[in-house]
Amino acid sequence: MLVFERYLFPVADQDLKALLREIIKADHGGFNYLSSSVFFLSSKEKVIYHCYDDRGVDIAVVDDDKRRQLFTDCHDLLFDYDMEEMVRRVSR
């Protein structure tokens, strides 16, 4: 049996740097419950951020213009293995 727990917390009053640091350290002696289990949702920007571990972050964006902006601004941080698909999505 697979059981999921979901908790929603407003993050305005949280120490996000400390939380991100613990997510990144989860595989290396940090609080492993946070590994791959924390998503940040911005209802204002309509963006979901998923810092899965020390290797990186996934970003899901609803708005095409915002997606293009992130693609351009963060292009040097993107992984090559999925570049063809990312280029296809921002070229629509």
C-alpha positions in Angstrom: 0.0 0.0 0.0 1.3 3.5 -0.9 0.3 6.3 1.4 0.7 10.0 0.6 0.7 12.8 3.1 0.1 16.3 2.0 0.6 19.4 4.0 0.1 23.0 2.9 1.9 25.8 4.6 2.1 29.5 3.8 5.7 30.3 3.3 5.7 34.1 3.7 6.9 33.8 7.3 9.3 30.8 6.7 13.1 30.8 6.4 13.1 29.6 2.8 16.9 29.5 2.6 17.1 27.2 5.5 14.4 25.0 4.0 16.1 24.8 0.6 19.4 24.0 2.3 17.8 21.1 4.1 16.2 19.8 0.9 19.6 20.0 -0.8 21.3 18.2 2.1 18.6 15.5 2.5 20.7 12.9 0.6 23.8 13.8 2.5 22.8 13.6 6.2 20.1 16.2 6.2 16.5 15.8 7.1 15.7 13.0 4.6 11.9 13.4 4.9 12.3 16.5 2.8 14.1 14.8 -0.1 11.9 15.1 -3.3 8.8 15.9 -1.3 8.6 19.7 -1.1 6.9 21.8 -3.8 6.7 25.6 -3.8 3.6 27.0 -5.5 3.2 30.6 -6.5 -0.4 31.4 -7.1 0.5 34.9 -8.2 3.1 33.8 -10.7 1.3 30.5 -11.5 4.6 28.6 -11.1 5.5 25.4 -9.3 9.0 24.9 -8.1 10.3 21.5 -7.1 13.8 21.4 -5.6 14.2 17.6 -5.6 17.7 17.4 -4.2 21.3 18.7 -4.6 21.1 18.1 -8.4 18.5 20.7 -9.3 15.0 22.0 -9.5 12.1 21.4 -11.8 9.9 24.4 -12.7 6.4 24.2 -14.2 5.0 27.3 -15.7 1.5 28.0 -17.0 2.2 31.2 -18.8 4.0 30.9 -22.2 5.7 34.3 -21.8 6.9 33.5 -18.3 8.2 30.1 -19.7 10.2 31.9 -22.4 11.6 34.4 -20.0 12.8 31.7 -17.6 14.2 29.7 -20.6 16.2 32.8 -21.7 17.3 34.0 -18.3 18.3 30.6 -17.0 19.4 28.9 -20.2 23.0 28.3 -19.0 21.5 26.4 -16.0 19.4 23.9 -18.1 20.3 20.3 -18.6 21.2 19.4 -22.2 19.5 16.0 -22.1 16.0 17.6 -22.5 17.0 20.7 -24.4 15.2 19.6 -27.6 11.8 19.3 -25.8 12.4 22.6 -23.9 13.1 24.4 -27.2 10.0 22.9 -28.7 7.8 24.1 -25.8 9.1 27.7 -25.8 8.9 28.0 -29.6 5.1 27.5 -29.7 
